[in-house]
Amino acid sequence: MAVKGLKNVLSNLKKFGSEAAVEIDISTMATARAIERSAKENVTKDLNYLGNSIHSVPIGDSHYKVVVGADYGAYVEFGTG
């Protein structure tokens, strides 16, 4: 998901110093984990491998992504075609 104006917001927040950067990272990490948790809750229990393969990972300063390790994850989410 792309967020419009994110670079501008992060640039302006850097003016507040390192304390703001820490708070931003904590909030961003919490959001990524909430998305991860929600995704895991929405997976049917018979697809336990899929649910266990969902993780949030840091990809940079205050940047996280939620990934799915199961090869068929996109087919479950979006359908086969």
For each residue, the residues with C-beta under 8 A, 3 or more apart:
1:
2: 6
3: 6
4:
5: 8 9
6: 2 3 9 10
7: 10 11
8: 5 11 12
9: 5 6 12 13
10: 6 7 13 14 24 62
11: 7 8 14
12: 8 9 15
13: 9 10 16 20 21 24
14: 10 11 20 21
15: 12
16: 13 19 20
17: 20 21
18: 21 22
19: 16 22 23
20: 13 14 16 17 23 24
21: 13 14 17 18 24 25 61 62
22: 18 19 25 26
23: 19 20 26 27
24: 10 13 20 21 27 28 62
25: 21 22 28 29 61 62
26: 22 23 29 30
27: 23 24 30 31
28: 24 25 31 32 62 63 64
29: 25 26 32 33 56 58 64
30: 26 27 33 34
31: 27 28 34 35 64
32: 28 29 35 36 56 64 65 66
33: 29 30 36 37 56
34: 30 31 37 38
35: 31 32 38 39 56 66
36: 32 33 39 40 54 55 56 66
37: 33 34 40 41
38: 34 35 41 42
39: 35 36 42 43 54 66 68
40: 36 37 43 51 54
41: 37 38
42: 38 39
43: 39 40 47 48 50 51 54 76
44: 47
45: 48 51
46:
47: 43 44 50 51 76
48: 43 45 51 52
49: 52 53 70
50: 43 47 53 54 68 70 72 73 76
51: 40 43 45 47 48 54
52: 48 49
53: 49 50 68 69 70 73
54: 36 39 40 43 50 51 66 67 68 69 73
55: 36 66 67 69
56: 29 32 33 35 36 64 65 66 67
57: 64 65 66 67
58: 29 63 64
59: 63 64 65
60: 63
61: 21 25
62: 10 21 24 25 28
63: 28 58 59 60
64: 28 29 31 32 56 57 58 59
65: 32 56 57 59
66: 32 35 36 39 54 55 56 57
67: 54 55 56 57
68: 39 50 53 54 73 74
69: 53 54 55 73
70: 49 50 53 73
71:
72: 50 75 76
73: 50 53 54 68 69 70 76 77
74: 68 77 78
75: 72 78 79 80
76: 43 47 50 72 73
77: 73 74
78: 74 75
79: 75
80: 75
81:
